[in-house]
Structures are given as C-alpha cells and as structure tokens.
C-alpha cells in the first residue's frame, strides 16, 4: 500500500498546498491546471451526491476508487478540503485526514502568526511535519501490485 499525493484546497478552490510521495505518473499538464481539474471534480462529485441522495447527507462523500487509485476526501466546517490519493488497498482514512487538519494544519498554519490564512502554505515546519506524519502512516511504505 502507498500514498501518492495530497492536496489542500480552500473553500474557493485555491490550492493552498500540494505534496507528492510515490506518484509514478505525471499528468502532462501544468500543476495549476491539475489543481483546477481536481477541485472541479470534487465540486461536481459533492454536488451530484447531495442532489441524488435519498436522505440528508451528513458526511457527504468520503472516497472513491478508480482501477488505479483511491481518492480520500475530508472537508472542514470552514470549507477546507483535504484530499489524499492512495493505492486501492488503503481503507477509510477519514481519521488520518482529520488528524492532518487538527494536529498539523491548525498547529503549524493557523497558530503561526506569520501565516496569512487563505494564502498558499509556505511554512517549512508544516511541510516537514506533514511529510513526517505521512511517511509514518502504516500504509505509506508498503507496496502492493497494481
């Protein structure tokens, strides 16, 4: 099992942070275009789920699978969107994304007086703590055939 990449978007679709670890294929488009496509897809999936759900959706959508990867999604009440792509064998990691928000984003971005909220995250401390956390996940370094 493995982690491919991570995106952090604000409520307006701006990518505040991106990191990749074991991503093997590059998309062939600019990062800015990739960010727009990712946010647009998330926006569309959320809208679709909210419209067709037979009852009120509290958690909305948590993840989806393709034949090659699994996308995991967590949204905070303030509209921050945390997205992590992993291989197919990784289970539900909503708690992992919540922990990234509460233990890393809040601690090293929100509580940092030098950080402007709503701006791209440039904190080296945030980057290193996120990297350390992700690399410490039990599913980070184990490879599965795909």
C-alpha positions as CSV (number, residue, x, y, z in Angstrom):
1,X,0.0,0.0,0.0
2,X,1.2,3.5,-0.6
3,X,0.3,7.2,-0.6
4,X,0.7,9.0,-3.9
5,X,-0.2,12.7,-3.2
6,X,-2.0,15.2,-1.1
7,X,-4.0,18.4,-1.9
8,X,-5.3,21.1,0.4
9,X,-7.9,23.5,-1.1
10,X,-9.7,26.5,0.4
11,X,-13.4,27.0,0.0
12,X,-12.9,29.0,-3.2
13,X,-11.0,26.3,-5.0
14,X,-7.5,27.7,-4.5
15,X,-4.9,25.0,-3.9
16,X,-3.1,26.1,-0.7
17,X,-0.7,23.1,-0.6
18,X,0.3,20.1,-2.7
19,X,2.8,17.3,-1.9
20,X,3.6,14.0,-3.6
21,X,5.4,11.0,-2.4
22,X,5.1,7.9,-4.5
23,X,3.4,9.3,-7.6
24,X,4.7,7.4,-10.6
25,X,2.9,9.2,-13.5
26,X,2.8,12.9,-14.1
27,X,-0.4,14.2,-15.7
28,X,1.2,16.0,-18.7
29,X,-0.5,19.3,-17.8
30,X,0.6,22.2,-15.5
31,X,0.1,21.9,-11.8
32,X,-2.3,24.9,-11.9
33,X,-4.4,23.0,-14.5
34,X,-4.2,19.8,-12.4
35,X,-5.4,21.7,-9.3
36,X,-8.4,23.2,-11.3
37,X,-9.4,19.8,-12.6
38,X,-9.1,18.2,-9.1
39,X,-11.2,20.9,-7.5
40,X,-13.8,20.8,-10.3
41,X,-14.1,17.1,-9.9
42,X,-14.5,17.3,-6.1
43,X,-17.1,20.1,-6.5
44,X,-19.0,18.1,-9.1
45,X,-19.0,14.8,-7.1
46,X,-20.2,16.7,-3.9
47,X,-23.0,18.4,-5.9
48,X,-24.0,15.1,-7.5
49,X,-24.1,13.2,-4.2
50,X,-26.1,15.9,-2.5
51,X,-28.7,16.0,-5.3
52,X,-29.3,12.3,-5.7
53,X,-29.0,11.2,-2.0
54,X,-32.3,9.7,-0.8
55,X,-31.7,11.4,2.6
56,X,-29.7,14.2,4.1
57,X,-26.0,13.6,3.7
58,X,-24.1,14.5,6.8
59,X,-20.6,13.3,5.9
60,X,-21.1,13.7,2.1
61,X,-18.6,11.8,0.1
62,X,-15.6,10.2,1.8
63,X,-13.7,8.5,-1.1
64,X,-13.9,6.9,-4.5
65,X,-12.0,4.3,-6.4
66,X,-10.8,4.0,-9.9
67,X,-9.0,1.0,-11.3
68,X,-5.6,2.5,-10.3
69,X,-6.0,4.6,-7.2
70,X,-8.4,5.6,-4.3
71,X,-9.1,9.3,-3.6
72,X,-9.9,10.1,0.1
73,X,-11.7,13.4,1.0
74,X,-12.3,15.3,4.1
75,X,-13.9,18.8,4.4
76,X,-13.8,21.0,7.4
77,X,-16.8,23.1,8.5
78,X,-14.9,26.2,7.2
79,X,-14.6,24.7,3.7
80,X,-11.0,23.5,3.7
81,X,-10.7,20.4,1.6
82,X,-8.1,17.7,2.3
83,X,-7.5,15.1,-0.5
84,X,-5.2,12.2,-0.4
85,X,-4.7,9.7,-3.2
86,X,-3.5,6.2,-2.3
87,X,-3.4,2.8,-3.8
88,X,-6.6,0.7,-3.8
89,X,-5.9,-1.3,-0.7
90,X,-6.0,1.5,1.7
91,X,-9.1,1.5,3.8
92,X,-11.1,4.6,5.1
93,X,-8.6,7.2,6.2
94,X,-11.0,10.0,7.2
95,X,-9.4,10.0,10.7
96,X,-6.0,10.5,9.1
97,X,-7.2,13.5,7.1
98,X,-8.9,14.9,10.2
99,X,-5.6,14.4,12.1
100,X,-3.7,16.3,9.4
101,X,-6.2,19.1,9.8
102,X,-6.2,19.3,13.6
103,X,-2.7,18.3,14.5
104,X,-0.7,19.7,11.6
105,X,-2.7,22.4,9.8
106,X,-4.1,24.0,12.9
107,X,-0.8,23.8,14.8
108,X,1.6,24.9,12.1
109,X,-0.5,27.2,9.9
110,X,-3.5,28.5,11.9
111,X,-1.5,29.2,15.1
112,X,1.5,30.6,13.1
113,X,1.4,34.4,13.4
114,X,3.5,34.8,10.2
115,X,1.0,32.8,8.1
116,X,-1.8,34.6,6.2
117,X,-4.8,32.4,6.2
118,X,-6.2,31.8,2.7
119,X,-2.8,32.1,1.2
120,X,-0.7,29.2,-0.1
121,X,1.0,27.4,2.8
122,X,4.8,28.1,2.6
123,X,5.7,27.0,6.1
124,X,8.7,24.7,6.1
125,X,7.6,23.4,9.5
126,X,4.2,22.5,8.1
127,X,5.8,20.7,5.2
128,X,8.2,18.8,7.3
129,X,5.6,17.8,9.9
130,X,3.2,16.6,7.2
131,X,5.9,14.7,5.4
132,X,7.0,13.0,8.7
133,X,3.3,12.2,9.6
134,X,2.5,10.7,6.1
135,X,5.7,8.7,6.0
136,X,4.9,7.3,9.4
137,X,1.5,6.0,8.3
138,X,1.3,2.2,8.4
139,X,0.2,2.1,4.8
140,X,2.8,4.6,3.5
141,X,5.8,2.4,2.5
142,X,4.4,-1.0,1.7
143,X,4.0,-1.7,-1.9
144,X,1.1,-3.6,-3.4
145,X,0.9,-4.7,-7.0
146,X,-1.4,-2.5,-9.1
